[in-house]
Amino acid sequence: MTRAVLALAALLAACGDAAIEPVRLDGEVVLGGPVAGATVTVTAMRDDGSAGAAIVATTGPDGAFALDVPGDVGAFAITATGGTEVDLATGATVARPDAALTAMILEPGLARPVTVSPFSTLAQAFATRRLALGLDPEFRAAHANAIADISNHFLGIADVTRGHVAGVLAAPQAALTDDVTYALAIGALSRLAHDAAVDSGATIDELGANTILVAWLADLGADARFDGHGPDGAAVTIGACATRPALCRIDEAHVRAGFATAASELLADPVNQTGLGWSRVARAIEATSEDSNPRLFPPGTPPAFDVDGPAVTWNAPADGATVTGPFTIDVGVRDLTAVMSLSVVLHRAPPEADLSLPADQSNAYDHYVVSVDASTLPTGQQVLRAISTDIFGNATISDRNVALN
């Protein structure tokens, strides 16, 4: 008999009825991507929160595992340790011997696969801490509430203990389903870790999704809220970010605005092959940045996560160029969220009004390309001005000096 079968027999016996029909428990282990070779331990949980017997399995190359568990057990605690992660943001394969992910499965008989991830780990830790502090006195209700709180915060995942993530971002998706939402959340966490690693001069081996998870758990460990203070009251930090210090400062802004920013960046990253852009995911990202759930966060207004206008890139003409006859104006923009408008005018000093230029010929919301005949414009030193705004009203003005002959 295999170890899993023997363990199942022991678990059935521990539950008091060897004739109980088992149910299939399919699942995945993901960190900043699928985790292969992780050791998965599934433990039956009694209503008082005490543990019964356990079954052990190992994840396959895509992070998947499958076990038969007793059909009459109402809850299972799952722990996944070690393994090798395929990081979504970088594609790197990284050994994570110290990784420890958990999930509390309250309804093992559901058809959807279970997911053991950083988000399910946060939910279990959140419930455990609230139980310890007496904030939620009943075991099952504490975990159900924690699962709902963490699920709602991170892009509105339907249930952080349920879903399919592996391969979802690598294929076109018709809609923002529960699985797609979960995969985007994992991708955003991976992207957040990648950004912090780059700004700290660290490798993905040194600073990855597991680094952020450990820091978030430390933040929750004091008063069961994201407030930037660990169990000892000290500030929680990761790395040593040089230009974006907020990436390395773990507090309520990090888990709100920081995570929302990473999710926005992910949508424009080539790793996201779903075809779902800002317009399809905007509300989920905004809800994460604006979350004021008093169970998760201290009082106060959540900080805005997009306060900058679009970044403007002039492709043509060159700055200071002298142009004659037909010439091309080529401007591109990129924004953290979504570009609402982009226009280019011939700027003139007041009281003279700016001169409009021909309509964009690129048919792209984030690109302005047009051919203009210099002979139709005022001669001499002139200023071409690009003006772009995003959906939050943040605006950018970028000028290009040219000599028109």
NUDRENTI-656508 format. One record per residue (C-alpha): x, y, z; residue number from 1. Coordinates in steps of 0.2 Angstrom, whole numbers, plus 5000, padded with zeros to 4 digits. Example, Ala and Ser with C-alpha at 12.3 -4.5 7.8 and 13.67 -1.06 7.14 Angstrom:
<atoms>
u:5062&v:4978&w:5039&k:1
u:5068&v:4995&w:5036&k:2
</atoms>
This chain:
<atoms>
u:5000&v:5000&w:5000&k:1
u:5006&v:5018&w:4996&k:2
u:5009&v:5030&w:5010&k:3
u:4994&v:5040&w:5005&k:4
u:4982&v:5025&w:5005&k:5
u:4989&v:5020&w:5022&k:6
u:4987&v:5037&w:5029&k:7
u:4969&v:5038&w:5022&k:8
u:4965&v:5021&w:5031&k:9
u:4972&v:5029&w:5047&k:10
u:4962&v:5045&w:5045&k:11
u:4946&v:5035&w:5041&k:12
u:4949&v:5025&w:5057&k:13
u:4952&v:5041&w:5067&k:14
u:4935&v:5048&w:5061&k:15
u:4927&v:5032&w:5068&k:16
u:4920&v:5024&w:5053&k:17
u:4931&v:5013&w:5041&k:18
u:4916&v:5012&w:5029&k:19
u:4915&v:5030&w:5025&k:20
u:4916&v:5034&w:5007&k:21
u:4931&v:5045&w:5003&k:22
u:4930&v:5061&w:4992&k:23
u:4943&v:5067&w:4979&k:24
u:4952&v:5082&w:4984&k:25
u:4961&v:5090&w:4969&k:26
u:4972&v:5105&w:4971&k:27
u:4986&v:5117&w:4966&k:28
u:5000&v:5124&w:4976&k:29
u:5006&v:5142&w:4969&k:30
u:5017&v:5155&w:4976&k:31
u:5023&v:5168&w:4963&k:32
u:5018&v:5154&w:4951&k:33
u:5015&v:5135&w:4952&k:34
u:5026&v:5125&w:4964&k:35
u:5032&v:5108&w:4959&k:36
u:5039&v:5095&w:4971&k:37
u:5030&v:5103&w:4986&k:38
u:5026&v:5092&w:5001&k:39
u:5007&v:5093&w:5004&k:40
u:5000&v:5088&w:5021&k:41
u:4981&v:5087&w:5023&k:42
u:4975&v:5086&w:5041&k:43
u:4957&v:5083&w:5047&k:44
u:4951&v:5097&w:5058&k:45
u:4938&v:5094&w:5072&k:46
u:4925&v:5108&w:5076&k:47
u:4935&v:5114&w:5091&k:48
u:4950&v:5117&w:5080&k:49
u:4961&v:5102&w:5086&k:50
u:4969&v:5092&w:5073&k:51
u:4966&v:5073&w:5068&k:52
u:4976&v:5062&w:5057&k:53
u:4985&v:5068&w:5041&k:54
u:4988&v:5062&w:5023&k:55
u:5004&v:5067&w:5013&k:56
u:5006&v:5070&w:4994&k:57
u:5018&v:5079&w:4982&k:58
u:5014&v:5091&w:4969&k:59
u:5018&v:5088&w:4951&k:60
u:5027&v:5099&w:4938&k:61
u:5011&v:5111&w:4937&k:62
u:5009&v:5112&w:4956&k:63
u:4994&v:5100&w:4956&k:64
u:4990&v:5087&w:4968&k:65
u:4976&v:5074&w:4971&k:66
u:4971&v:5065&w:4987&k:67
u:4956&v:5054&w:4993&k:68
u:4950&v:5061&w:5010&k:69
u:4935&v:5055&w:5021&k:70
u:4918&v:5061&w:5015&k:71
u:4911&v:5066&w:5032&k:72
u:4925&v:5077&w:5039&k:73
u:4919&v:5095&w:5038&k:74
u:4936&v:5104&w:5037&k:75
u:4954&v:5101&w:5032&k:76
u:4970&v:5111&w:5036&k:77
u:4983&v:5110&w:5021&k:78
u:5001&v:5114&w:5023&k:79
u:5013&v:5114&w:5008&k:80
u:5031&v:5115&w:5011&k:81
u:5047&v:5117&w:5000&k:82
u:5046&v:5114&w:4981&k:83
u:5052&v:5123&w:4966&k:84
u:5042&v:5139&w:4960&k:85
u:5040&v:5145&w:4942&k:86
u:5039&v:5163&w:4945&k:87
u:5026&v:5171&w:4934&k:88
u:5034&v:5189&w:4932&k:89
u:5051&v:5183&w:4927&k:90
u:5049&v:5165&w:4921&k:91
u:5063&v:5160&w:4932&k:92
u:5063&v:5143&w:4941&k:93
u:5068&v:5145&w:4959&k:94
u:5070&v:5132&w:4973&k:95
u:5060&v:5137&w:4988&k:96
u:5065&v:5125&w:5002&k:97
u:5059&v:5137&w:5016&k:98
u:5042&v:5141&w:5008&k:99
u:5027&v:5136&w:5019&k:100
u:5009&v:5139&w:5012&k:101
u:4993&v:5134&w:5021&k:102
u:4974&v:5134&w:5017&k:103
u:4959&v:5129&w:5028&k:104
u:4947&v:5120&w:5017&k:105
u:4929&v:5121&w:5025&k:106
u:4919&v:5112&w:5012&k:107
u:4930&v:5098&w:5005&k:108
u:4916&v:5091&w:4995&k:109
u:4915&v:5105&w:4982&k:110
u:4919&v:5102&w:4964&k:111
u:4931&v:5116&w:4962&k:112
u:4950&v:5112&w:4966&k:113
u:4957&v:5119&w:4981&k:114
u:4971&v:5132&w:4980&k:115
u:4986&v:5133&w:4993&k:116
u:4993&v:5150&w:4990&k:117
u:5000&v:5166&w:4998&k:118
u:4982&v:5172&w:4999&k:119
u:4975&v:5156&w:5007&k:120
u:4990&v:5157&w:5019&k:121
u:4985&v:5175&w:5024&k:122
u:4967&v:5170&w:5027&k:123
u:4972&v:5156&w:5038&k:124
u:4985&v:5166&w:5048&k:125
u:4972&v:5180&w:5049&k:126
u:4959&v:5169&w:5057&k:127
u:4971&v:5160&w:5068&k:128
u:4977&v:5177&w:5075&k:129
u:4959&v:5184&w:5078&k:130
u:4955&v:5168&w:5087&k:131
u:4970&v:5170&w:5098&k:132
u:4965&v:5188&w:5102&k:133
u:4947&v:5183&w:5105&k:134
u:4941&v:5194&w:5091&k:135
u:4932&v:5179&w:5083&k:136
u:4928&v:5166&w:5096&k:137
u:4922&v:5152&w:5085&k:138
u:4934&v:5141&w:5074&k:139
u:4924&v:5138&w:5059&k:140
u:4916&v:5156&w:5058&k:141
u:4933&v:5164&w:5061&k:142
u:4940&v:5155&w:5046&k:143
u:4925&v:5158&w:5035&k:144
u:4926&v:5177&w:5039&k:145
u:4945&v:5177&w:5036&k:146
u:4943&v:5169&w:5019&k:147
u:4930&v:5181&w:5014&k:148
u:4940&v:5196&w:5020&k:149
u:4956&v:5191&w:5011&k:150
u:4947&v:5186&w:4995&k:151
u:4937&v:5202&w:4994&k:152
u:4953&v:5212&w:4996&k:153
u:4964&v:5204&w:4983&k:154
u:4955&v:5209&w:4967&k:155
u:4939&v:5201&w:4973&k:156
u:4944&v:5183&w:4972&k:157
u:4929&v:5172&w:4974&k:158
u:4937&v:5161&w:4987&k:159
u:4956&v:5161&w:4990&k:160
u:4955&v:5142&w:4995&k:161
u:4947&v:5137&w:4978&k:162
u:4953&v:5140&w:4960&k:163
u:4964&v:5135&w:4946&k:164
u:4979&v:5146&w:4942&k:165
u:4992&v:5136&w:4932&k:166
u:4993&v:5142&w:4914&k:167
u:4978&v:5154&w:4915&k:168
u:4988&v:5169&w:4911&k:169
u:4997&v:5161&w:4896&k:170
u:4981&v:5159&w:4886&k:171
u:4967&v:5171&w:4879&k:172
u:4952&v:5173&w:4891&k:173
u:4935&v:5178&w:4886&k:174
u:4930&v:5185&w:4903&k:175
u:4936&v:5189&w:4920&k:176
u:4931&v:5172&w:4928&k:177
u:4935&v:5167&w:4946&k:178
u:4951&v:5157&w:4940&k:179
u:4957&v:5172&w:4929&k:180
u:4955&v:5184&w:4944&k:181
u:4965&v:5172&w:4955&k:182
u:4978&v:5170&w:4942&k:183
u:4979&v:5189&w:4940&k:184
u:4981&v:5191&w:4959&k:185
u:4996&v:5178&w:4959&k:186
u:5003&v:5187&w:4944&k:187
u:5002&v:5204&w:4953&k:188
u:5010&v:5197&w:4968&k:189
u:5024&v:5190&w:4957&k:190
u:5026&v:5207&w:4949&k:191
u:5026&v:5217&w:4965&k:192
u:5041&v:5205&w:4971&k:193
u:5050&v:5208&w:4955&k:194
u:5048&v:5227&w:4956&k:195
u:5055&v:5227&w:4974&k:196
u:5069&v:5215&w:4969&k:197
u:5074&v:5226&w:4954&k:198
u:5074&v:5242&w:4965&k:199
u:5084&v:5234&w:4979&k:200
u:5097&v:5226&w:4967&k:201
u:5092&v:5209&w:4973&k:202
u:5089&v:5193&w:4963&k:203
u:5072&v:5184&w:4962&k:204
u:5080&v:5170&w:4973&k:205
u:5084&v:5183&w:4986&k:206
u:5067&v:5193&w:4985&k:207
u:5052&v:5184&w:4978&k:208
u:5034&v:5182&w:4982&k:209
u:5038&v:5172&w:4997&k:210
u:5048&v:5187&w:5004&k:211
u:5033&v:5198&w:5003&k:212
u:5021&v:5184&w:5010&k:213
u:5033&v:5182&w:5026&k:214
u:5032&v:5201&w:5028&k:215
u:5014&v:5202&w:5026&k:216
u:5012&v:5188&w:5039&k:217
u:5023&v:5198&w:5051&k:218
u:5012&v:5213&w:5049&k:219
u:4996&v:5203&w:5053&k:220
u:5005&v:5195&w:5067&k:221
u:5003&v:5209&w:5080&k:222
u:4985&v:5215&w:5080&k:223
u:4978&v:5205&w:5066&k:224
u:4978&v:5220&w:5054&k:225
u:4989&v:5227&w:5040&k:226
u:4997&v:5242&w:5049&k:227
u:5015&v:5241&w:5046&k:228
u:5020&v:5234&w:5063&k:229
u:5026&v:5217&w:5067&k:230
u:5023&v:5207&w:5083&k:231
u:5037&v:5217&w:5092&k:232
u:5030&v:5234&w:5086&k:233
u:5044&v:5237&w:5074&k:234
u:5042&v:5243&w:5056&k:235
u:5041&v:5228&w:5044&k:236
u:5052&v:5230&w:5028&k:237
u:5060&v:5220&w:5014&k:238
u:5075&v:5224&w:5004&k:239
u:5082&v:5241&w:5002&k:240
u:5073&v:5250&w:4988&k:241
u:5083&v:5264&w:4981&k:242
u:5070&v:5274&w:4970&k:243
u:5053&v:5267&w:4976&k:244
u:5054&v:5265&w:4995&k:245
u:5036&v:5261&w:4996&k:246
u:5040&v:5244&w:4987&k:247
u:5050&v:5239&w:5002&k:248
u:5040&v:5247&w:5016&k:249
u:5026&v:5234&w:5022&k:250
u:5011&v:5243&w:5028&k:251
u:4993&v:5246&w:5024&k:252
u:4998&v:5256&w:5008&k:253
u:5009&v:5241&w:5002&k:254
u:4995&v:5229&w:5003&k:255
u:4982&v:5241&w:4995&k:256
u:4990&v:5254&w:4983&k:257
u:5006&v:5244&w:4981&k:258
u:4997&v:5228&w:4976&k:259
u:4985&v:5238&w:4965&k:260
u:4999&v:5246&w:4956&k:261
u:5007&v:5229&w:4952&k:262
u:4991&v:5222&w:4946&k:263
u:4989&v:5237&w:4934&k:264
u:5007&v:5235&w:4928&k:265
u:5004&v:5216&w:4925&k:266
u:4990&v:5220&w:4913&k:267
u:5002&v:5228&w:4901&k:268
u:5016&v:5215&w:4904&k:269
u:5019&v:5202&w:4890&k:270
u:5016&v:5188&w:4903&k:271
u:4998&v:5193&w:4903&k:272
u:4991&v:5184&w:4887&k:273
u:4973&v:5184&w:4893&k:274
u:4969&v:5199&w:4882&k:275
u:4960&v:5207&w:4897&k:276
u:4965&v:5225&w:4899&k:277
u:4962&v:5239&w:4911&k:278
u:4943&v:5242&w:4906&k:279
u:4939&v:5224&w:4911&k:280
u:4949&v:5223&w:4927&k:281
u:4948&v:5242&w:4933&k:282
u:4934&v:5240&w:4946&k:283
u:4943&v:5225&w:4954&k:284
u:4960&v:5235&w:4955&k:285
u:4951&v:5251&w:4961&k:286
u:4942&v:5241&w:4975&k:287
u:4959&v:5234&w:4981&k:288
u:4967&v:5251&w:4982&k:289
u:4951&v:5258&w:4991&k:290
u:4948&v:5244&w:5003&k:291
u:4944&v:5251&w:5020&k:292
u:4938&v:5235&w:5029&k:293
u:4940&v:5239&w:5047&k:294
u:4944&v:5221&w:5051&k:295
u:4960&v:5222&w:5039&k:296
u:4965&v:5240&w:5041&k:297
u:4967&v:5254&w:5054&k:298
u:4955&v:5269&w:5052&k:299
u:4959&v:5282&w:5039&k:300
u:4957&v:5286&w:5020&k:301
u:4966&v:5273&w:5009&k:302
u:4980&v:5282&w:4999&k:303
u:4978&v:5284&w:4980&k:304
u:4988&v:5272&w:4970&k:305
u:4989&v:5282&w:4954&k:306
u:4993&v:5300&w:4956&k:307
u:5004&v:5303&w:4941&k:308
u:4999&v:5307&w:4923&k:309
u:5004&v:5296&w:4908&k:310
u:5022&v:5295&w:4903&k:311
u:5025&v:5303&w:4886&k:312
u:5038&v:5297&w:4873&k:313
u:5042&v:5308&w:4858&k:314
u:5047&v:5297&w:4844&k:315
u:5047&v:5311&w:4831&k:316
u:5052&v:5324&w:4827&k:317
u:5069&v:5325&w:4836&k:318
u:5070&v:5339&w:4849&k:319
u:5078&v:5354&w:4840&k:320
u:5075&v:5347&w:4823&k:321
u:5073&v:5359&w:4808&k:322
u:5059&v:5352&w:4797&k:323
u:5053&v:5357&w:4780&k:324
u:5039&v:5351&w:4769&k:325
u:5029&v:5335&w:4775&k:326
u:5035&v:5328&w:4792&k:327
u:5029&v:5316&w:4805&k:328
u:5024&v:5319&w:4822&k:329
u:5024&v:5302&w:4832&k:330
u:5020&v:5302&w:4851&k:331
u:5017&v:5287&w:4862&k:332
u:5010&v:5287&w:4880&k:333
u:5009&v:5274&w:4894&k:334
u:5000&v:5275&w:4910&k:335
u:4998&v:5265&w:4926&k:336
u:4979&v:5263&w:4924&k:337
u:4972&v:5269&w:4907&k:338
u:4975&v:5283&w:4895&k:339
u:4959&v:5294&w:4892&k:340
u:4965&v:5307&w:4880&k:341
u:4981&v:5311&w:4869&k:342
u:4982&v:5326&w:4858&k:343
u:4996&v:5337&w:4850&k:344
u:4995&v:5355&w:4847&k:345
u:5006&v:5369&w:4841&k:346
u:5008&v:5379&w:4857&k:347
u:5009&v:5398&w:4856&k:348
u:5012&v:5410&w:4870&k:349
u:4996&v:5419&w:4877&k:350
u:4986&v:5428&w:4872&k:351
u:4988&v:5418&w:4856&k:352
u:4978&v:5402&w:4856&k:353
u:4986&v:5385&w:4852&k:354
u:4984&v:5379&w:4834&k:355
u:4976&v:5362&w:4832&k:356
u:4985&v:5349&w:4822&k:357
u:4977&v:5335&w:4811&k:358
u:4968&v:5321&w:4819&k:359
u:4977&v:5306&w:4824&k:360
u:4980&v:5293&w:4810&k:361
u:4986&v:5278&w:4821&k:362
u:4969&v:5273&w:4828&k:363
u:4977&v:5269&w:4844&k:364
u:4972&v:5277&w:4861&k:365
u:4990&v:5278&w:4867&k:366
u:4998&v:5283&w:4851&k:367
u:4997&v:5299&w:4841&k:368
u:5004&v:5298&w:4823&k:369
u:5001&v:5311&w:4810&k:370
u:5009&v:5318&w:4794&k:371
u:5010&v:5337&w:4794&k:372
u:5016&v:5349&w:4780&k:373
u:5027&v:5362&w:4788&k:374
u:5022&v:5375&w:4775&k:375
u:5005&v:5376&w:4782&k:376
u:5011&v:5381&w:4800&k:377
u:5020&v:5397&w:4806&k:378
u:5038&v:5397&w:4802&k:379
u:5053&v:5399&w:4814&k:380
u:5056&v:5392&w:4832&k:381
u:5040&v:5383&w:4837&k:382
u:5034&v:5372&w:4851&k:383
u:5024&v:5356&w:4848&k:384
u:5015&v:5351&w:4864&k:385
u:5008&v:5334&w:4868&k:386
u:4994&v:5333&w:4881&k:387
u:4988&v:5317&w:4889&k:388
u:4976&v:5312&w:4903&k:389
u:4972&v:5296&w:4912&k:390
u:4955&v:5290&w:4919&k:391
u:4959&v:5298&w:4936&k:392
u:4961&v:5315&w:4928&k:393
u:4980&v:5315&w:4930&k:394
u:4988&v:5325&w:4916&k:395
u:5005&v:5326&w:4908&k:396
u:5011&v:5340&w:4896&k:397
u:5027&v:5337&w:4886&k:398
u:5035&v:5349&w:4874&k:399
u:5046&v:5347&w:4859&k:400
u:5055&v:5362&w:4851&k:401
u:5057&v:5362&w:4832&k:402
u:5062&v:5375&w:4818&k:403
u:5049&v:5376&w:4804&k:404
u:5054&v:5382&w:4787&k:405
</atoms>
